[in-house]
Amino acid sequence: VFDNGEIKTYFPHLNEECRTCGNCKTSYFYKVKKPGNKIVYIGDGWSDRCISQESDVIFAKGKLARFCHENGISYIPYHTFGDVIREMTSW
C-alpha cells in the first residue's frame, strides 16, 4: 500500500498464530475442504510446505519437492502445468 509516498506492506492472509508466511495457504485449505472432497495442490516454493502436509495429492517442484522428499511426503514431480494436466487426465 502507498501511504504518503511510502510503501507499507500489508498481509491480509497472514496466520497470526504462525506468522511464517505472508499468505497462509492452509487457511484457504480449511475453507474449501469438505468431507469426501480431495484437494489437489500444485506448488514449488517455501510457502507451500504447510499445505503440502494437508493436501490429498501434491504436485511439487523446486523447494517444495525438496521439502516433500526430505519429510517423506508423497508427491508427483512436475516441470510445467502441461505435466500436471497430462497426469490428471490419465486418472
C-alpha positions as CSV (number, residue, x, y, z in Angstrom):
1,V,0.0,0.0,0.0
2,F,1.3,3.5,-0.8
3,D,0.8,5.8,2.2
4,N,2.1,9.4,1.9
5,G,4.7,8.4,-0.6
6,E,5.9,5.4,1.4
7,I,5.4,1.7,0.6
8,K,3.8,-0.2,3.5
9,T,3.4,-3.9,3.4
10,Y,0.0,-5.4,4.2
11,F,-0.6,-9.1,4.6
12,P,-4.4,-9.7,4.8
13,H,-4.0,-13.5,4.8
14,L,-1.3,-13.8,7.5
15,N,-1.9,-16.5,10.1
16,E,-1.3,-14.6,13.3
17,E,-0.5,-17.8,15.2
18,C,2.2,-18.9,12.8
19,R,3.4,-15.7,11.1
20,T,5.8,-17.6,8.9
21,C,4.3,-16.8,5.5
22,G,2.5,-13.6,4.5
23,N,-0.1,-15.6,2.7
24,C,-1.3,-18.7,4.7
25,K,-2.5,-21.1,2.1
26,T,-3.5,-23.7,4.7
27,S,-6.2,-21.3,5.9
28,Y,-7.7,-21.4,2.4
29,F,-7.5,-25.2,2.5
30,Y,-9.7,-25.4,5.6
31,K,-12.3,-23.0,3.9
32,V,-12.7,-25.2,0.8
33,K,-12.0,-28.7,2.2
34,K,-15.3,-30.6,2.5
35,P,-15.9,-34.2,3.6
36,G,-15.4,-36.5,0.6
37,N,-13.5,-34.0,-1.5
38,K,-9.9,-34.4,-2.5
39,I,-7.6,-31.4,-2.5
40,V,-5.0,-31.4,-5.4
41,Y,-2.3,-28.9,-4.7
42,I,0.4,-27.6,-7.1
43,G,3.4,-25.8,-5.7
44,D,7.0,-25.0,-5.9
45,G,8.1,-22.8,-3.0
46,W,8.6,-22.2,0.6
47,S,5.1,-21.0,1.4
48,D,3.7,-24.3,0.0
49,R,5.2,-26.6,2.6
50,C,2.5,-26.4,5.3
51,I,-0.4,-27.1,2.9
52,S,1.6,-30.0,1.4
53,Q,1.1,-31.8,4.7
54,E,-2.7,-31.4,4.4
55,S,-3.4,-32.0,0.7
56,D,-4.5,-35.3,-0.7
57,V,-2.5,-35.1,-3.9
58,I,0.6,-32.9,-4.3
59,F,2.4,-31.8,-7.5
60,A,5.7,-30.4,-6.5
61,K,8.9,-29.0,-8.0
62,G,11.7,-26.8,-6.7
63,K,11.8,-26.1,-2.9
64,L,8.5,-27.9,-2.3
65,A,9.8,-31.1,-4.0
66,R,12.9,-31.0,-1.8
67,F,10.7,-30.4,1.3
68,C,8.4,-33.3,0.4
69,H,11.3,-35.6,-0.3
70,E,13.1,-34.7,2.9
71,N,10.0,-35.2,5.0
72,G,8.6,-38.4,3.4
73,I,5.6,-36.6,1.9
74,S,4.3,-38.3,-1.2
75,Y,4.2,-36.1,-4.3
76,I,4.2,-36.1,-8.1
77,P,7.1,-34.2,-9.6
78,Y,6.3,-31.8,-12.5
79,H,8.1,-29.2,-14.6
80,T,5.2,-27.4,-16.3
81,F,1.4,-27.2,-15.9
82,G,1.3,-29.4,-19.1
83,D,2.8,-32.2,-17.0
84,V,0.1,-31.7,-14.4
85,I,-2.7,-31.8,-17.0
86,R,-1.3,-34.9,-18.6
87,E,-1.1,-36.7,-15.3
88,M,-4.6,-35.7,-14.2
89,T,-6.2,-36.6,-17.4
90,S,-4.8,-40.1,-17.1
91,W,-6.7,-40.7,-13.8
